[in-house]
Amino acid sequence: MVGAIDCTHIKIQSPSGDESELFRNRKSYFSINVQGVCNLDCEFINLVARWQGSVHDSRIFNNSLLKAKLEANEWEG
């Protein structure tokens, strides 16, 4: 059993460069979309903090090591 999984947007300053708009989320502010997983004791057991704000939660999960381990029945969280 994993517990709970969710993503949240952490607000950041506008990054500079050609790809800065990738960090603008659907609510029009710049952010990093962070996925967190907690166990049944409400302790974080997995964090992914590398995706731009424009990235959907499902894409983060679908590209995560957590998903790969769950599918391979290798998760021991």
N, CA, C, O and CB atoms as a CASP TS submission, in Angstrom:
PFRMAT TS
TARGET T0000
AUTHOR 0000-0000-0000
METHOD Language model
MODEL 1
PARENT N/A
ATOM      1  N   MET     1       0.850  -1.180   0.000  1.00  0.00           N
ATOM      2  CA  MET     1       0.000   0.000   0.000  1.00  0.00           C
ATOM      3  C   MET     1       0.890   1.235   0.000  1.00  0.00           C
ATOM      4  O   MET     1       1.845   1.315   0.772  1.00  0.00           O
ATOM      5  CB  MET     1      -0.964   0.003   1.224  1.00  0.00           C
ATOM      6  N   VAL     2       0.585   2.178  -0.847  1.00  0.00           N
ATOM      7  CA  VAL     2       1.366   3.403  -0.928  1.00  0.00           C
ATOM      8  C   VAL     2       0.836   4.435   0.042  1.00  0.00           C
ATOM      9  O   VAL     2       1.606   4.933   0.863  1.00  0.00           O
ATOM     10  CB  VAL     2       1.355   3.956  -2.347  1.00  0.00           C
ATOM     11  N   GLY     3      -0.418   4.779  -0.009  1.00  0.00           N
ATOM     12  CA  GLY     3      -0.989   5.813   0.832  1.00  0.00           C
ATOM     13  C   GLY     3      -1.703   6.822  -0.027  1.00  0.00           C
ATOM     14  O   GLY     3      -2.816   6.567  -0.485  1.00  0.00           O
ATOM     15  N   ALA     4      -1.082   7.973  -0.258  1.00  0.00           N
ATOM     16  CA  ALA     4      -1.704   9.033  -1.048  1.00  0.00           C
ATOM     17  C   ALA     4      -0.681   9.662  -1.979  1.00  0.00           C
ATOM     18  O   ALA     4       0.503   9.762  -1.657  1.00  0.00           O
ATOM     19  CB  ALA     4      -2.325  10.105  -0.132  1.00  0.00           C
ATOM     20  N   ILE     5      -1.167  10.081  -3.142  1.00  0.00           N
ATOM     21  CA  ILE     5      -0.310  10.741  -4.133  1.00  0.00           C
ATOM     22  C   ILE     5      -1.029  11.977  -4.647  1.00  0.00           C
ATOM     23  O   ILE     5      -2.234  11.944  -4.897  1.00  0.00           O
ATOM     24  CB  ILE     5       0.050   9.777  -5.312  1.00  0.00           C
ATOM     25  N   ASP     6      -0.289  13.062  -4.804  1.00  0.00           N
ATOM     26  CA  ASP     6      -0.867  14.287  -5.359  1.00  0.00           C
ATOM     27  C   ASP     6       0.259  15.181  -5.856  1.00  0.00           C
ATOM     28  O   ASP     6       1.423  15.000  -5.501  1.00  0.00           O
ATOM     29  CB  ASP     6      -1.738  15.031  -4.302  1.00  0.00           C
ATOM     30  N   CYS     7      -0.109  16.136  -6.676  1.00  0.00           N
ATOM     31  CA  CYS     7       0.845  17.132  -7.161  1.00  0.00           C
ATOM     32  C   CYS     7       0.398  18.512  -6.695  1.00  0.00           C
ATOM     33  O   CYS     7      -0.784  18.754  -6.453  1.00  0.00           O
ATOM     34  CB  CYS     7       0.967  17.085  -8.716  1.00  0.00           C
ATOM     35  N   THR     8       1.367  19.404  -6.577  1.00  0.00           N
ATOM     36  CA  THR     8       1.072  20.780  -6.225  1.00  0.00           C
ATOM     37  C   THR     8       2.040  21.691  -6.957  1.00  0.00           C
ATOM     38  O   THR     8       3.153  21.292  -7.300  1.00  0.00           O
ATOM     39  CB  THR     8       1.154  20.997  -4.695  1.00  0.00           C
ATOM     40  N   HIS     9       1.598  22.923  -7.191  1.00  0.00           N
ATOM     41  CA  HIS     9       2.430  23.899  -7.887  1.00  0.00           C
ATOM     42  C   HIS     9       3.149  24.775  -6.867  1.00  0.00           C
ATOM     43  O   HIS     9       2.518  25.389  -6.007  1.00  0.00           O
ATOM     44  CB  HIS     9       1.579  24.766  -8.848  1.00  0.00           C
ATOM     45  N   ILE    10       4.466  24.825  -6.971  1.00  0.00           N
ATOM     46  CA  ILE    10       5.293  25.685  -6.131  1.00  0.00           C
ATOM     47  C   ILE    10       5.648  26.915  -6.961  1.00  0.00           C
ATOM     48  O   ILE    10       6.328  26.817  -7.982  1.00  0.00           O
ATOM     49  CB  ILE    10       6.590  24.934  -5.620  1.00  0.00           C
ATOM     50  N   LYS    11       5.183  28.057  -6.511  1.00  0.00           N
ATOM     51  CA  LYS    11       5.383  29.310  -7.244  1.00  0.00           C
ATOM     52  C   LYS    11       6.869  29.680  -7.283  1.00  0.00           C
ATOM     53  O   LYS    11       7.575  29.578  -6.279  1.00  0.00           O
ATOM     54  CB  LYS    11       4.564  30.451  -6.597  1.00  0.00           C
ATOM     55  N   ILE    12       7.323  30.106  -8.452  1.00  0.00           N
ATOM     56  CA  ILE    12       8.703  30.559  -8.643  1.00  0.00           C
ATOM     57  C   ILE    12       8.702  31.889  -9.377  1.00  0.00           C
ATOM     58  O   ILE    12       7.688  32.289  -9.950  1.00  0.00           O
ATOM     59  CB  ILE    12       9.533  29.507  -9.426  1.00  0.00           C
ATOM     60  N   GLN    13       9.830  32.569  -9.358  1.00  0.00           N
ATOM     61  CA  GLN    13       9.983  33.778 -10.156  1.00  0.00           C
ATOM     62  C   GLN    13      10.094  33.382 -11.620  1.00  0.00           C
ATOM     63  O   GLN    13      10.500  32.266 -11.944  1.00  0.00           O
ATOM     64  CB  GLN    13      11.226  34.599  -9.705  1.00  0.00           C
ATOM     65  N   SER    14       9.737  34.286 -12.480  1.00  0.00           N
ATOM     66  CA  SER    14       9.816  34.027 -13.914  1.00  0.00           C
ATOM     67  C   SER    14      11.251  33.675 -14.293  1.00  0.00           C
ATOM     68  O   SER    14      12.159  34.489 -14.119  1.00  0.00           O
ATOM     69  CB  SER    14       9.320  35.251 -14.724  1.00  0.00           C
ATOM     70  N   PRO    15      11.458  32.457 -14.812  1.00  0.00           N
ATOM     71  CA  PRO    15      12.805  32.105 -15.251  1.00  0.00           C
ATOM     72  C   PRO    15      13.132  32.830 -16.549  1.00  0.00           C
ATOM     73  O   PRO    15      12.237  33.157 -17.328  1.00  0.00           O
ATOM     74  CB  PRO    15      12.942  30.578 -15.433  1.00  0.00           C
ATOM     75  N   SER    16      14.383  33.072 -16.773  1.00  0.00           N
ATOM     76  CA  SER    16      14.770  33.734 -18.013  1.00  0.00           C
ATOM     77  C   SER    16      15.057  32.687 -19.078  1.00  0.00           C
ATOM     78  O   SER    16      15.235  31.508 -18.773  1.00  0.00           O
ATOM     79  CB  SER    16      16.004  34.643 -17.795  1.00  0.00           C
ATOM     80  N   GLY    17      15.097  33.116 -20.295  1.00  0.00           N
ATOM     81  CA  GLY    17      15.446  32.200 -21.365  1.00  0.00           C
ATOM     82  C   GLY    17      14.281  31.880 -22.274  1.00  0.00           C
ATOM     83  O   GLY    17      13.141  32.276 -22.031  1.00  0.00           O
ATOM     84  N   ASP    18      14.602  31.150 -23.330  1.00  0.00           N
ATOM     85  CA  ASP    18      13.624  30.826 -24.363  1.00  0.00           C
ATOM     86  C   ASP    18      12.527  29.896 -23.877  1.00  0.00           C
ATOM     87  O   ASP    18      11.429  29.906 -24.433  1.00  0.00           O
ATOM     88  CB  ASP    18      14.313  30.209 -25.535  1.00  0.00           C
ATOM     89  N   GLU    19      12.793  29.092 -22.854  1.00  0.00           N
ATOM     90  CA  GLU    19      11.819  28.107 -22.402  1.00  0.00           C
ATOM     91  C   GLU    19      11.059  28.536 -21.153  1.00  0.00           C
ATOM     92  O   GLU    19      10.434  27.703 -20.498  1.00  0.00           O
ATOM     93  CB  GLU    19      12.506  26.808 -22.142  1.00  0.00           C
ATOM     94  N   SER    20      11.103  29.819 -20.816  1.00  0.00           N
ATOM     95  CA  SER    20      10.470  30.271 -19.579  1.00  0.00           C
ATOM     96  C   SER    20       8.965  30.026 -19.561  1.00  0.00           C
ATOM     97  O   SER    20       8.403  29.769 -18.496  1.00  0.00           O
ATOM     98  CB  SER    20      10.743  31.738 -19.373  1.00  0.00           C
ATOM     99  N   GLU    21       8.302  30.098 -20.703  1.00  0.00           N
ATOM    100  CA  GLU    21       6.853  29.896 -20.742  1.00  0.00           C
ATOM    101  C   GLU    21       6.451  28.470 -20.388  1.00  0.00           C
ATOM    102  O   GLU    21       5.291  28.230 -20.051  1.00  0.00           O
ATOM    103  CB  GLU    21       6.321  30.245 -22.112  1.00  0.00           C
ATOM    104  N   LEU    22       7.372  27.524 -20.455  1.00  0.00           N
ATOM    105  CA  LEU    22       7.066  26.153 -20.042  1.00  0.00           C
ATOM    106  C   LEU    22       6.759  26.074 -18.549  1.00  0.00           C
ATOM    107  O   LEU    22       6.110  25.134 -18.090  1.00  0.00           O
ATOM    108  CB  LEU    22       8.233  25.224 -20.384  1.00  0.00           C
ATOM    109  N   PHE    23       7.225  27.061 -17.798  1.00  0.00           N
ATOM    110  CA  PHE    23       6.998  27.088 -16.362  1.00  0.00           C
ATOM    111  C   PHE    23       5.699  27.786 -15.980  1.00  0.00           C
ATOM    112  O   PHE    23       5.328  27.786 -14.807  1.00  0.00           O
ATOM    113  CB  PHE    23       8.150  27.762 -15.679  1.00  0.00           C
ATOM    114  N   ARG    24       4.997  28.383 -16.951  1.00  0.00           N
ATOM    115  CA  ARG    24       3.723  29.045 -16.663  1.00  0.00           C
ATOM    116  C   ARG    24       2.626  27.978 -16.600  1.00  0.00           C
ATOM    117  O   ARG    24       2.427  27.234 -17.561  1.00  0.00           O
ATOM    118  CB  ARG    24       3.389  30.135 -17.749  1.00  0.00           C
ATOM    119  N   ASN    25       1.926  27.903 -15.484  1.00  0.00           N
ATOM    120  CA  ASN    25       0.900  26.881 -15.319  1.00  0.00           C
ATOM    121  C   ASN    25      -0.461  27.372 -15.828  1.00  0.00           C
ATOM    122  O   ASN    25      -0.574  28.492 -16.327  1.00  0.00           O
ATOM    123  CB  ASN    25       0.797  26.471 -13.845  1.00  0.00           C
ATOM    124  N   ARG    26      -1.486  26.531 -15.701  1.00  0.00           N
ATOM    125  CA  ARG    26      -2.805  26.868 -16.250  1.00  0.00           C
ATOM    126  C   ARG    26      -3.474  28.022 -15.520  1.00  0.00           C
ATOM    127  O   ARG    26      -4.459  28.576 -16.009  1.00  0.00           O
ATOM    128  CB  ARG    26      -3.704  25.661 -16.200  1.00  0.00           C
ATOM    129  N   LYS    27      -2.948  28.391 -14.352  1.00  0.00           N
ATOM    130  CA  LYS    27      -3.478  29.545 -13.628  1.00  0.00           C
ATOM    131  C   LYS    27      -2.660  30.803 -13.903  1.00  0.00           C
ATOM    132  O   LYS    27      -2.828  31.827 -13.241  1.00  0.00           O
ATOM    133  CB  LYS    27      -3.506  29.261 -12.129  1.00  0.00           C
ATOM    134  N   SER    28      -1.769  30.707 -14.894  1.00  0.00           N
ATOM    135  CA  SER    28      -1.001  31.839 -15.436  1.00  0.00           C
ATOM    136  C   SER    28       0.117  32.355 -14.542  1.00  0.00           C
ATOM    137  O   SER    28       0.556  33.493 -14.711  1.00  0.00           O
ATOM    138  CB  SER    28      -1.922  32.957 -15.722  1.00  0.00           C
ATOM    139  N   TYR    29       0.589  31.554 -13.597  1.00  0.00           N
ATOM    140  CA  TYR    29       1.791  31.983 -12.869  1.00  0.00           C
ATOM    141  C   TYR    29       2.883  30.932 -13.072  1.00  0.00           C
ATOM    142  O   TYR    29       2.605  29.789 -13.433  1.00  0.00           O
ATOM    143  CB  TYR    29       1.488  32.188 -11.335  1.00  0.00           C
ATOM    144  N   PHE    30       4.121  31.340 -12.836  1.00  0.00           N
ATOM    145  CA  PHE    30       5.266  30.465 -13.036  1.00  0.00           C
ATOM    146  C   PHE    30       5.408  29.525 -11.835  1.00  0.00           C
ATOM    147  O   PHE    30       5.314  29.948 -10.683  1.00  0.00           O
ATOM    148  CB  PHE    30       6.561  31.294 -13.243  1.00  0.00           C
ATOM    149  N   SER    31       5.636  28.246 -12.128  1.00  0.00           N
ATOM    150  CA  SER    31       5.735  27.284 -11.039  1.00  0.00           C
ATOM    151  C   SER    31       6.504  26.040 -11.469  1.00  0.00           C
ATOM    152  O   SER    31       6.792  25.821 -12.646  1.00  0.00           O
ATOM    153  CB  SER    31       4.346  26.897 -10.547  1.00  0.00           C
ATOM    154  N   ILE    32       6.821  25.237 -10.455  1.00  0.00           N
ATOM    155  CA  ILE    32       7.316  23.882 -10.646  1.00  0.00           C
ATOM    156  C   ILE    32       6.217  22.973 -10.114  1.00  0.00           C
ATOM    157  O   ILE    32       5.707  23.193  -9.015  1.00  0.00           O
ATOM    158  CB  ILE    32       8.713  23.635  -9.912  1.00  0.00           C
ATOM    159  N   ASN    33       5.849  21.954 -10.883  1.00  0.00           N
ATOM    160  CA  ASN    33       4.820  21.014 -10.456  1.00  0.00           C
ATOM    161  C   ASN    33       5.502  19.870  -9.712  1.00  0.00           C
ATOM    162  O   ASN    33       6.306  19.141 -10.293  1.00  0.00           O
ATOM    163  CB  ASN    33       3.989  20.484 -11.675  1.00  0.00           C
ATOM    164  N   VAL    34       5.182  19.714  -8.430  1.00  0.00           N
ATOM    165  CA  VAL    34       5.853  18.747  -7.560  1.00  0.00           C
ATOM    166  C   VAL    34       4.879  17.634  -7.186  1.00  0.00           C
ATOM    167  O   VAL    34       3.773  17.892  -6.709  1.00  0.00           O
ATOM    168  CB  VAL    34       6.407  19.441  -6.283  1.00  0.00           C
ATOM    169  N   GLN    35       5.307  16.392  -7.410  1.00  0.00           N
ATOM    170  CA  GLN    35       4.512  15.222  -7.024  1.00  0.00           C
ATOM    171  C   GLN    35       5.026  14.691  -5.692  1.00  0.00           C
ATOM    172  O   GLN    35       6.227  14.482  -5.514  1.00  0.00           O
ATOM    173  CB  GLN    35       4.571  14.111  -8.122  1.00  0.00           C
ATOM    174  N   GLY    36       4.106  14.476  -4.763  1.00  0.00           N
ATOM    175  CA  GLY    36       4.469  13.919  -3.469  1.00  0.00           C
ATOM    176  C   GLY    36       3.651  12.677  -3.170  1.00  0.00           C
ATOM    177  O   GLY    36       2.471  12.601  -3.511  1.00  0.00           O
ATOM    178  N   VAL    37       4.284  11.706  -2.533  1.00  0.00           N
ATOM    179  CA  VAL    37       3.623  10.471  -2.133  1.00  0.00           C
ATOM    180  C   VAL    37       3.857  10.273  -0.642  1.00  0.00           C
ATOM    181  O   VAL    37       4.989  10.350  -0.164  1.00  0.00           O
ATOM    182  CB  VAL    37       4.147   9.247  -2.958  1.00  0.00           C
ATOM    183  N   CYS    38       2.774  10.018   0.087  1.00  0.00           N
ATOM    184  CA  CYS    38       2.860   9.773   1.523  1.00  0.00           C
ATOM    185  C   CYS    38       2.418   8.352   1.831  1.00  0.00           C
ATOM    186  O   CYS    38       1.590   7.777   1.124  1.00  0.00           O
ATOM    187  CB  CYS    38       2.002  10.787   2.306  1.00  0.00           C
ATOM    188  N   ASN    39       2.980   7.794   2.895  1.00  0.00           N
ATOM    189  CA  ASN    39       2.535   6.476   3.341  1.00  0.00           C
ATOM    190  C   ASN    39       1.345   6.627   4.281  1.00  0.00           C
ATOM    191  O   ASN    39       0.842   7.733   4.474  1.00  0.00           O
ATOM    192  CB  ASN    39       3.686   5.711   4.037  1.00  0.00           C
ATOM    193  N   LEU    40       0.902   5.540   4.856  1.00  0.00           N
ATOM    194  CA  LEU    40      -0.269   5.566   5.732  1.00  0.00           C
ATOM    195  C   LEU    40      -0.017   6.326   7.031  1.00  0.00           C
ATOM    196  O   LEU    40      -0.969   6.686   7.725  1.00  0.00           O
ATOM    197  CB  LEU    40      -0.701   4.154   6.049  1.00  0.00           C
ATOM    198  N   ASP    41       1.259   6.580   7.375  1.00  0.00           N
ATOM    199  CA  ASP    41       1.615   7.365   8.556  1.00  0.00           C
ATOM    200  C   ASP    41       1.818   8.841   8.219  1.00  0.00           C
ATOM    201  O   ASP    41       2.327   9.602   9.042  1.00  0.00           O
ATOM    202  CB  ASP    41       2.877   6.803   9.195  1.00  0.00           C
ATOM    203  N   CYS    42       1.417   9.248   6.999  1.00  0.00           N
ATOM    204  CA  CYS    42       1.543  10.634   6.521  1.00  0.00           C
ATOM    205  C   CYS    42       2.998  11.093   6.426  1.00  0.00           C
ATOM    206  O   CYS    42       3.289  12.278   6.592  1.00  0.00           O
ATOM    207  CB  CYS    42       0.776  11.572   7.442  1.00  0.00           C
ATOM    208  N   GLU    43       3.905  10.163   6.163  1.00  0.00           N
ATOM    209  CA  GLU    43       5.315  10.481   5.953  1.00  0.00           C
ATOM    210  C   GLU    43       5.586  10.457   4.451  1.00  0.00           C
ATOM    211  O   GLU    43       5.132   9.554   3.749  1.00  0.00           O
ATOM    212  CB  GLU    43       6.250   9.473   6.716  1.00  0.00           C
ATOM    213  N   PHE    44       6.325  11.451   3.962  1.00  0.00           N
ATOM    214  CA  PHE    44       6.687  11.456   2.548  1.00  0.00           C
ATOM    215  C   PHE    44       7.632  10.291   2.258  1.00  0.00           C
ATOM    216  O   PHE    44       8.639  10.103   2.941  1.00  0.00           O
ATOM    217  CB  PHE    44       7.344  12.807   2.149  1.00  0.00           C
ATOM    218  N   ILE    45       7.286   9.520   1.239  1.00  0.00           N
ATOM    219  CA  ILE    45       8.135   8.399   0.847  1.00  0.00           C
ATOM    220  C   ILE    45       8.663   8.559  -0.574  1.00  0.00           C
ATOM    221  O   ILE    45       9.502   7.776  -1.018  1.00  0.00           O
ATOM    222  CB  ILE    45       7.367   7.093   0.968  1.00  0.00           C
ATOM    223  N   ASN    46       8.173   9.576  -1.291  1.00  0.00           N
ATOM    224  CA  ASN    46       8.624   9.812  -2.661  1.00  0.00           C
ATOM    225  C   ASN    46       8.279  11.235  -3.049  1.00  0.00           C
ATOM    226  O   ASN    46       7.154  11.686  -2.833  1.00  0.00           O
ATOM    227  CB  ASN    46       7.983   8.799  -3.652  1.00  0.00           C
ATOM    228  N   LEU    47       9.238  11.944  -3.620  1.00  0.00           N
ATOM    229  CA  LEU    47       9.018  13.294  -4.136  1.00  0.00           C
ATOM    230  C   LEU    47       9.650  13.408  -5.514  1.00  0.00           C
ATOM    231  O   LEU    47      10.749  12.906  -5.750  1.00  0.00           O
ATOM    232  CB  LEU    47       9.600  14.367  -3.172  1.00  0.00           C
ATOM    233  N   VAL    48       8.942  14.075  -6.420  1.00  0.00           N
ATOM    234  CA  VAL    48       9.476  14.377  -7.743  1.00  0.00           C
ATOM    235  C   VAL    48       9.300  15.875  -7.944  1.00  0.00           C
ATOM    236  O   VAL    48       8.172  16.361  -8.035  1.00  0.00           O
ATOM    237  CB  VAL    48       8.756  13.540  -8.884  1.00  0.00           C
ATOM    238  N   ALA    49      10.402  16.608  -8.013  1.00  0.00           N
ATOM    239  CA  ALA    49      10.353  18.076  -8.114  1.00  0.00           C
ATOM    240  C   ALA    49      11.230  18.532  -9.271  1.00  0.00           C
ATOM    241  O   ALA    49      12.227  19.223  -9.058  1.00  0.00           O
ATOM    242  CB  ALA    49      10.812  18.748  -6.783  1.00  0.00           C
ATOM    243  N   ARG    50      10.867  18.151 -10.500  1.00  0.00           N
ATOM    244  CA  ARG    50      11.710  18.499 -11.641  1.00  0.00           C
ATOM    245  C   ARG    50      10.922  18.919 -12.870  1.00  0.00           C
ATOM    246  O   ARG    50      11.507  19.142 -13.931  1.00  0.00           O
ATOM    247  CB  ARG    50      12.586  17.343 -11.989  1.00  0.00           C
ATOM    248  N   TRP    51       9.588  19.031 -12.745  1.00  0.00           N
ATOM    249  CA  TRP    51       8.758  19.311 -13.914  1.00  0.00           C
ATOM    250  C   TRP    51       8.279  20.765 -13.928  1.00  0.00           C
ATOM    251  O   TRP    51       7.984  21.349 -12.885  1.00  0.00           O
ATOM    252  CB  TRP    51       7.557  18.364 -13.945  1.00  0.00           C
ATOM    253  N   GLN    52       8.210  21.328 -15.122  1.00  0.00           N
ATOM    254  CA  GLN    52       7.726  22.694 -15.299  1.00  0.00           C
ATOM    255  C   GLN    52       6.237  22.770 -14.949  1.00  0.00           C
ATOM    256  O   GLN    52       5.522  21.769 -14.983  1.00  0.00           O
ATOM    257  CB  GLN    52       7.969  23.175 -16.753  1.00  0.00           C
ATOM    258  N   GLY    53       5.795  23.972 -14.614  1.00  0.00           N
ATOM    259  CA  GLY    53       4.408  24.192 -14.221  1.00  0.00           C
ATOM    260  C   GLY    53       3.384  23.843 -15.281  1.00  0.00           C
ATOM    261  O   GLY    53       2.231  23.572 -14.946  1.00  0.00           O
ATOM    262  N   SER    54       3.764  23.841 -16.539  1.00  0.00           N
ATOM    263  CA  SER    54       2.810  23.537 -17.612  1.00  0.00           C
ATOM    264  C   SER    54       2.553  22.040 -17.759  1.00  0.00           C
ATOM    265  O   SER    54       1.667  21.640 -18.514  1.00  0.00           O
ATOM    266  CB  SER    54       3.317  24.095 -18.928  1.00  0.00           C
ATOM    267  N   VAL    55       3.310  21.212 -17.051  1.00  0.00           N
ATOM    268  CA  VAL    55       3.194  19.758 -17.185  1.00  0.00           C
ATOM    269  C   VAL    55       2.036  19.245 -16.323  1.00  0.00           C
ATOM    270  O   VAL    55       1.908  19.616 -15.156  1.00  0.00           O
ATOM    271  CB  VAL    55       4.525  19.060 -16.781  1.00  0.00           C
ATOM    272  N   HIS    56       1.195  18.389 -16.913  1.00  0.00           N
ATOM    273  CA  HIS    56       0.045  17.819 -16.214  1.00  0.00           C
ATOM    274  C   HIS    56       0.502  16.764 -15.206  1.00  0.00           C
ATOM    275  O   HIS    56       1.513  16.090 -15.406  1.00  0.00           O
ATOM    276  CB  HIS    56      -0.951  17.204 -17.222  1.00  0.00           C
ATOM    277  N   ASP    57      -0.257  16.635 -14.126  1.00  0.00           N
ATOM    278  CA  ASP    57       0.057  15.673 -13.070  1.00  0.00           C
ATOM    279  C   ASP    57       0.233  14.256 -13.614  1.00  0.00           C
ATOM    280  O   ASP    57       1.133  13.533 -13.186  1.00  0.00           O
ATOM    281  CB  ASP    57      -1.036  15.685 -12.015  1.00  0.00           C
ATOM    282  N   SER    58      -0.618  13.863 -14.549  1.00  0.00           N
ATOM    283  CA  SER    58      -0.551  12.494 -15.064  1.00  0.00           C
ATOM    284  C   SER    58       0.748  12.228 -15.815  1.00  0.00           C
ATOM    285  O   SER    58       1.262  11.109 -15.794  1.00  0.00           O
ATOM    286  CB  SER    58      -1.735  12.221 -15.977  1.00  0.00           C
ATOM    287  N   ARG    59       1.275  13.246 -16.474  1.00  0.00           N
ATOM    288  CA  ARG    59       2.555  13.070 -17.175  1.00  0.00           C
ATOM    289  C   ARG    59       3.686  12.838 -16.182  1.00  0.00           C
ATOM    290  O   ARG    59       4.586  12.035 -16.428  1.00  0.00           O
ATOM    291  CB  ARG    59       2.867  14.297 -18.053  1.00  0.00           C
ATOM    292  N   ILE    60       3.636  13.541 -15.069  1.00  0.00           N
ATOM    293  CA  ILE    60       4.660  13.364 -14.041  1.00  0.00           C
ATOM    294  C   ILE    60       4.627  11.932 -13.524  1.00  0.00           C
ATOM    295  O   ILE    60       5.665  11.276 -13.434  1.00  0.00           O
ATOM    296  CB  ILE    60       4.455  14.367 -12.879  1.00  0.00           C
ATOM    297  N   PHE    61       3.425  11.442 -13.180  1.00  0.00           N
ATOM    298  CA  PHE    61       3.309  10.079 -12.677  1.00  0.00           C
ATOM    299  C   PHE    61       3.712   9.061 -13.734  1.00  0.00           C
ATOM    300  O   PHE    61       4.440   8.114 -13.438  1.00  0.00           O
ATOM    301  CB  PHE    61       1.887   9.808 -12.208  1.00  0.00           C
ATOM    302  N   ASN    62       3.244   9.248 -14.965  1.00  0.00           N
ATOM    303  CA  ASN    62       3.539   8.287 -16.032  1.00  0.00           C
ATOM    304  C   ASN    62       5.026   8.179 -16.348  1.00  0.00           C
ATOM    305  O   ASN    62       5.468   7.168 -16.893  1.00  0.00           O
ATOM    306  CB  ASN    62       2.792   8.668 -17.281  1.00  0.00           C
ATOM    307  N   ASN    63       5.796   9.200 -16.017  1.00  0.00           N
ATOM    308  CA  ASN    63       7.237   9.195 -16.268  1.00  0.00           C
ATOM    309  C   ASN    63       8.053   8.972 -14.991  1.00  0.00           C
ATOM    310  O   ASN    63       9.272   9.146 -14.991  1.00  0.00           O
ATOM    311  CB  ASN    63       7.650  10.504 -16.917  1.00  0.00           C
ATOM    312  N   SER    64       7.384   8.590 -13.919  1.00  0.00           N
ATOM    313  CA  SER    64       8.085   8.463 -12.640  1.00  0.00           C
ATOM    314  C   SER    64       8.628   7.050 -12.407  1.00  0.00           C
ATOM    315  O   SER    64       8.118   6.063 -12.939  1.00  0.00           O
ATOM    316  CB  SER    64       7.154   8.846 -11.503  1.00  0.00           C
ATOM    317  N   LEU    65       9.666   6.998 -11.602  1.00  0.00           N
ATOM    318  CA  LEU    65      10.230   5.721 -11.163  1.00  0.00           C
ATOM    319  C   LEU    65       9.210   4.960 -10.321  1.00  0.00           C
ATOM    320  O   LEU    65       9.162   3.730 -10.352  1.00  0.00           O
ATOM    321  CB  LEU    65      11.535   5.945 -10.360  1.00  0.00           C
ATOM    322  N   LEU    66       8.401   5.696  -9.573  1.00  0.00           N
ATOM    323  CA  LEU    66       7.362   5.073  -8.758  1.00  0.00           C
ATOM    324  C   LEU    66       6.432   4.221  -9.621  1.00  0.00           C
ATOM    325  O   LEU    66       6.167   3.067  -9.284  1.00  0.00           O
ATOM    326  CB  LEU    66       6.557   6.145  -8.007  1.00  0.00           C
ATOM    327  N   LYS    67       5.937   4.771 -10.722  1.00  0.00           N
ATOM    328  CA  LYS    67       5.040   4.021 -11.601  1.00  0.00           C
ATOM    329  C   LYS    67       5.735   2.776 -12.144  1.00  0.00           C
ATOM    330  O   LYS    67       5.151   1.692 -12.166  1.00  0.00           O
ATOM    331  CB  LYS    67       4.555   4.909 -12.761  1.00  0.00           C
ATOM    332  N   ALA    68       6.973   2.932 -12.578  1.00  0.00           N
ATOM    333  CA  ALA    68       7.715   1.791 -13.125  1.00  0.00           C
ATOM    334  C   ALA    68       7.869   0.690 -12.079  1.00  0.00           C
ATOM    335  O   ALA    68       7.711  -0.491 -12.389  1.00  0.00           O
ATOM    336  CB  ALA    68       9.100   2.240 -13.626  1.00  0.00           C
ATOM    337  N   LYS    69       8.178   1.078 -10.842  1.00  0.00           N
ATOM    338  CA  LYS    69       8.342   0.078  -9.789  1.00  0.00           C
ATOM    339  C   LYS    69       7.022  -0.587  -9.425  1.00  0.00           C
ATOM    340  O   LYS    69       6.985  -1.792  -9.174  1.00  0.00           O
ATOM    341  CB  LYS    69       8.954   0.714  -8.555  1.00  0.00           C
ATOM    342  N   LEU    70       5.932   0.188  -9.392  1.00  0.00           N
ATOM    343  CA  LEU    70       4.625  -0.391  -9.092  1.00  0.00           C
ATOM    344  C   LEU    70       4.229  -1.399 -10.174  1.00  0.00           C
ATOM    345  O   LEU    70       3.738  -2.484  -9.864  1.00  0.00           O
ATOM    346  CB  LEU    70       3.555   0.718  -8.971  1.00  0.00           C
ATOM    347  N   GLU    71       4.441  -1.043 -11.432  1.00  0.00           N
ATOM    348  CA  GLU    71       4.093  -1.945 -12.540  1.00  0.00           C
ATOM    349  C   GLU    71       4.925  -3.213 -12.523  1.00  0.00           C
ATOM    350  O   GLU    71       4.444  -4.278 -12.912  1.00  0.00           O
ATOM    351  CB  GLU    71       4.271  -1.237 -13.872  1.00  0.00           C
ATOM    352  N   ALA    72       6.159  -3.111 -12.082  1.00  0.00           N
ATOM    353  CA  ALA    72       7.048  -4.281 -12.024  1.00  0.00           C
ATOM    354  C   ALA    72       6.924  -5.030 -10.696  1.00  0.00           C
ATOM    355  O   ALA    72       7.650  -5.991 -10.440  1.00  0.00           O
ATOM    356  CB  ALA    72       8.499  -3.849 -12.236  1.00  0.00           C
ATOM    357  N   ASN    73       5.991  -4.572  -9.859  1.00  0.00           N
ATOM    358  CA  ASN    73       5.783  -5.167  -8.533  1.00  0.00           C
ATOM    359  C   ASN    73       7.073  -5.152  -7.708  1.00  0.00           C
ATOM    360  O   ASN    73       7.388  -6.118  -7.012  1.00  0.00           O
ATOM    361  CB  ASN    73       5.266  -6.609  -8.672  1.00  0.00           C
ATOM    362  N   GLU    74       7.806  -4.053  -7.796  1.00  0.00           N
ATOM    363  CA  GLU    74       9.069  -3.885  -7.072  1.00  0.00           C
ATOM    364  C   GLU    74       9.006  -2.825  -5.989  1.00  0.00           C
ATOM    365  O   GLU    74      10.016  -2.548  -5.343  1.00  0.00           O
ATOM    366  CB  GLU    74      10.161  -3.539  -8.033  1.00  0.00           C
ATOM    367  N   TRP    75       7.827  -2.218  -5.773  1.00  0.00           N
ATOM    368  CA  TRP    75       7.730  -1.135  -4.790  1.00  0.00           C
ATOM    369  C   TRP    75       7.703  -1.715  -3.382  1.00  0.00           C
ATOM    370  O   TRP    75       6.922  -2.619  -3.086  1.00  0.00           O
ATOM    371  CB  TRP    75       6.469  -0.271  -5.043  1.00  0.00           C
ATOM    372  N   GLU    76       8.560  -1.187  -2.521  1.00  0.00           N
ATOM    373  CA  GLU    76       8.617  -1.637  -1.138  1.00  0.00           C
ATOM    374  C   GLU    76       8.433  -0.477  -0.173  1.00  0.00           C
ATOM    375  O   GLU    76       8.943  -0.504   0.947  1.00  0.00           O
ATOM    376  CB  GLU    76       9.936  -2.339  -0.864  1.00  0.00           C
ATOM    377  N   GLY    77       7.701   0.545  -0.613  1.00  0.00           N
ATOM    378  CA  GLY    77       7.484   1.749   0.203  1.00  0.00           C
ATOM    379  C   GLY    77       6.670   1.495   1.384  1.00  0.00           C
ATOM    380  O   GLY    77       6.406   2.413   2.161  1.00  0.00           O
TER
END
